[in-house]
Amino acid sequence: MTELLQRVIAQLEKLPEEEQDAIATRLLAELEDERAWKVRFESTTSEQWDKLAQMVRQEIAAGDITPLDQVFPPKLGN
């Protein structure tokens, strides 16, 4: 176990059981989500990646895109 994870667990142990369970539930869901995405990525074929890339190129060429700075505006003052 990493030092960082040990620190997190030490902090969690200080919380009431109800809060510990709520956080544990979120962590378990996050781990399952990561596992599911890993399976999806590992099972994606080269042909599927090529098709996705072509779709993105078509959207860009058609101007059917949203600039990232509109989706994730830069933080000012950092």
N, C-alpha and C positions, 0 to 999 in steps of 0.2 A: 504494500500500500504506500502511496506517495505521502510525503510530508504534508503537502497541501490538503490532501483528502483527510489525513489524520487531524489536521487543524479544524477542518469543517465538521468532522464528526464530534470533536470535542465541544465545539460551539453548539451543535445540535443537541448534545446530551444535556445541556443546560436548559433547554426549552421544555415546556410542559408536553406530556405525551401526545396530546391532541395536535399540537403544532408539529411535533416530530413526525407523526403519521401523515399529516398534510404534506409536508415537504417530501417525505419518503414516497408518497403516492405520485407526486410530480416528477421526482427523479426516476422512478420506475417507468413512468410513461415516456419520459425523455429517452431513456435507454432503449425502450422498445421502438420508439420512432427512429432512433439512430440505426438500430438493427435492420428495420424495414427498409430504410433508405440505402443501407449498404447492400442488401440483397438486390434491390432494384438496380443500383448502379452496376453491380457485378454481373447482373444478367442482361444488361443492355448490350446489344450487338453493335458492331461497327456500322452496319447498315442503318440501324436506328439512330446512332449518333450523326451519321451523314445526313439523314433525313431531317433531323432536328436543326442541324447547321444550315441546311438549305432553306428551311422555313424561316429561320432568323434572318438570313440574307434577304429573302423576299420581303419580309416586314420592314427591314431597314431601307431597301430600295424603294418601297412604296411609301416611305415616310410614316409608317404606322408604328412609331415607337414613342416612348416617353423618356426624355433624358433622365439619367440617374439622379442629377441634382434636384429634379422636381420630386422624385420619389423619396430621396434621402437628402434633404437640404443640408448644405454645409453648416457646421456650427460656427458662429462668429465669435471672435474673441479668444480662440484657442491658440 
